[in-house]
Amino acid sequence: MKVTIIGPAHPLRGGLASFNERLAREFQHQGHQVSIYTFSLQYPSFLFPGTTQYSSEPKPKDIHINVAINSVNPLNWVKTGLRLKKEKPDIIVVRYWLPFMGPCLGSILRIAKSNKLTKVICVADNIIPHEKRIGDNLFTKYFLPSADAFITMSEKVLADVKRLSQKPVELVAHPLYDNFGEKVSRAAARAALNIPETDFVLLFFGFIRKYKGLDLLLEAMPLIIEKIPEAKLLIAGEFYDDKQIYSRLMNDAAITGKLILHTDFISDSEVKNYFCAANLVVQPYRNATQSGVTPLAYHFDVPMIVTNVGGLPAMVPNGKVGFIAGPNTHSIAEQIICFYQSTETDFIANIQAEKKKYSWTILTNTIFKLAKF
């Protein structure tokens, strides 16, 4: 098959880019011809809260990436659509994660599909965004008819698609990230991050946004430290929210010396050290669809605490690979303490068995099924 993926990829950074590049490799491994169309301009600066949209990692040598799409230039949309129409891919796999992209992607796909050959399968990360903006509903309604079928990675997004579209839709669990290097020993990871081996390390990983609930975890830390004096919270990720909101909590005397801050963007080559240094990954989200942090924790065999929101509990069997907490300070603290009082090696063994369910082949097979190939 000739497959084109539309979405972020190198030189852009982040979880979507990593996902798309890993998906391209899976198609290639199966013998298909694959290219990625990524953005020459992804977001205008006013929509991007971080320091840079671009990766410091070298360009992948094994993937054909076209830096082609300007998200705000309609003439570019026409040019890209006509190029794809002429190239005649059997399948276009398009990522949809933000309504802002609706006009751009919807226009490109309408033109590309006018060749009467190409099928469009949308991997929908969000249909209704975490942080709402004017135009969200209009942009999404414009985009949805441009896809022939949808794949979601959470029940919440599945329900949203079914409510807004009559097109076929399938639920597929987020495959495991296995493109961030092999697991290293806890001692080696902690040495790289200058963390003592005697600490009990909680990891909060990823962009810091309000819906991810880092403030809840910070408020829980005094309760955790009371029961686990050796507890440390490793915060690894860039602020995409007002830093002052968190600084007040971080300066609480009760947790002084208990925080390890790495609040710059974490490059792909460094990810393994953060996960392998941790005893426990904590996702204290207020709301969620799915999370790319969970597949990373699975890949590196790290138990998890997740809150009972969105699709997070679906991938974390309670008491088996971690614990499920309510999205509040006391419940998060309680479940972390419960894990501490359990046997960590039992959870790791369960993770190693459970993660066999989450393969990239399941995702590609579902794409072909929906495209009727």
Number of C-alpha atoms within 10 A of each C-alpha: 15 16 21 25 25 25 23 27 28 24 19 24 20 19 17 17 18 20 20 22 24 19 20 24 19 18 19 17 10 11 11 14 15 22 22 25 21 23 20 15 16 18 15 10 12 6 9 12 14 15 12 12 15 12 18 13 13 8 13 12 7 10 17 15 23 15 17 17 24 19 20 16 11 14 10 16 23 18 15 21 24 20 14 22 21 12 14 21 23 16 22 29 23 24 22 22 17 19 25 21 19 24 19 23 25 22 18 26 27 19 19 26 23 15 16 9 13 23 26 26 25 23 23 20 21 23 24 18 16 15 10 11 10 9 11 18 17 13 18 21 17 16 22 22 16 22 23 19 23 28 25 25 22 25 19 18 24 22 13 14 24 13 9 13 15 12 13 15 22 19 16 19 21 21 25 23 23 16 15 16 15 11 15 15 13 17 14 15 21 21 14 13 14 11 18 12 14 8 18 18 25 24 24 25 25 22 20 23 19 19 15 22 20 22 23 20 25 21 21 20 27 20 18 24 17 12 14 17 12 13 22 22 24 23 21 22 18 20 19 15 15 12 12 9 11 16 11 10 18 19 12 13 10 15 21 10 11 20 18 17 11 15 16 14 19 19 15 17 11 14 16 21 22 24 31 23 29 26 21 25 26 26 26 28 26 18 18 20 21 24 20 16 21 24 19 22 24 26 23 26 23 25 27 30 27 24 28 19 20 18 20 24 18 14 22 22 16 15 16 16 26 28 23 24 24 17 21 18 19 17 16 28 23 18 21 25 17 13 19 17 11 12 9 16 12 12 19 19 14 17 24 15 10 16 18 11 12 18 17 21 14 14 22 16 12 19 23 15 11 19 19 8 11
